[in-house]
Amino acid sequence: MDWLYYSKRKVATCGVIALACLMAWHVMFGANGVLVYAEKRKEQRDLRSQIESLRQQNDLLNQRIKSLKNDPQAIEKEARERLRYARPGEVIYTLPAVNPAVVPTAQKK
């Protein structure tokens, strides 16, 4: 009778240990485990910094829109730079962009 009690106790102890190992594995590597949680936290930090960057860019663009609607100097600057407009009597000279890869080199004789 004594051996039956000890064998049941050993089986129960092994079962509890196996269950504890299974739970520990699930806590670490499961669908909502510690590793997934750490990865999601990093993703959240990256997205927050991206949102802040986009907010700053949006503010700058809104300021530019307001200046283009209300400021004649900003409108003139935009027209001169982007559209190459000139005042009457002005002449605009544009130079081609220099590409260092296309510049010919001196040939040896």
C-alpha positions in Angstrom: 0.0 0.0 0.0 2.9 2.3 0.8 4.4 1.9 -2.6 1.1 2.9 -4.3 1.0 6.1 -2.3 4.6 7.0 -3.3 4.1 6.2 -6.9 0.9 8.3 -7.1 2.9 11.1 -5.4 5.7 10.8 -7.9 3.3 10.9 -10.8 1.5 13.9 -9.4 4.8 15.7 -8.8 6.0 15.0 -12.4 2.6 16.3 -13.7 2.9 19.5 -11.7 6.5 20.0 -12.9 5.4 19.4 -16.5 2.5 21.8 -16.1 4.8 24.5 -14.6 7.3 24.1 -17.5 4.5 24.3 -20.0 3.1 27.5 -18.4 6.6 29.0 -18.3 7.1 28.3 -21.9 3.8 29.8 -22.8 4.6 32.9 -20.7 7.8 33.5 -22.6 7.1 32.3 -26.1 3.3 32.3 -26.4 1.1 34.5 -28.5 1.0 37.1 -25.8 4.3 36.2 -24.2 7.1 38.4 -22.9 9.1 38.4 -26.2 6.0 39.5 -28.2 5.3 42.1 -25.6 8.8 43.6 -25.8 8.6 43.6 -29.6 5.2 45.4 -29.5 6.6 48.0 -27.1 9.5 48.7 -29.5 7.0 49.0 -32.4 4.9 51.4 -30.3 8.0 53.7 -29.6 8.9 53.7 -33.3 5.4 54.6 -34.3 5.2 57.4 -31.7 8.4 59.0 -33.0 7.1 58.7 -36.6 3.8 60.4 -35.6 5.7 63.2 -33.9 7.9 63.7 -37.0 4.8 63.8 -39.2 3.1 66.3 -36.9 6.1 68.6 -37.2 6.2 68.2 -40.9 2.4 68.9 -41.1 2.9 72.1 -39.0 5.6 73.3 -41.3 3.4 72.7 -44.3 0.4 74.4 -42.7 2.6 77.5 -42.0 3.8 77.5 -45.6 0.2 77.3 -46.9 -0.8 80.2 -44.7 2.2 82.3 -45.9 1.3 81.5 -49.5 -2.3 82.6 -49.0 -1.5 85.8 -47.2 2.1 86.9 -47.8 2.9 88.5 -51.2 6.6 88.1 -50.7 6.2 84.3 -50.2 4.0 84.1 -53.3 6.6 86.0 -55.4 9.5 83.9 -54.0 7.6 80.7 -54.9 6.8 82.0 -58.4 10.4 83.0 -59.1 12.0 79.8 -57.8 9.5 77.2 -59.0 7.9 78.7 -62.0 10.9 80.8 -63.2 8.8 84.0 -63.4 10.5 87.3 -63.8 9.5 90.9 -63.5 9.2 93.0 -66.6 12.6 93.9 -67.8 14.4 91.1 -65.9 16.4 88.4 -67.7 16.8 85.0 -66.0 19.9 83.0 -66.8 19.8 79.3 -66.0 22.9 77.1 -66.1 22.9 73.4 -66.7 23.6 71.2 -63.8 27.2 70.0 -63.8 27.5 66.2 -63.7 31.0 65.2 -62.6 30.6 61.8 -64.3 30.1 63.3 -67.7 32.9 65.9 -67.7 35.5 64.8 -70.3 39.0 64.1 -69.1 42.2 65.2 -70.9 43.6 62.5 -73.1 47.3 61.6 -73.1 49.2 61.9 -76.4 
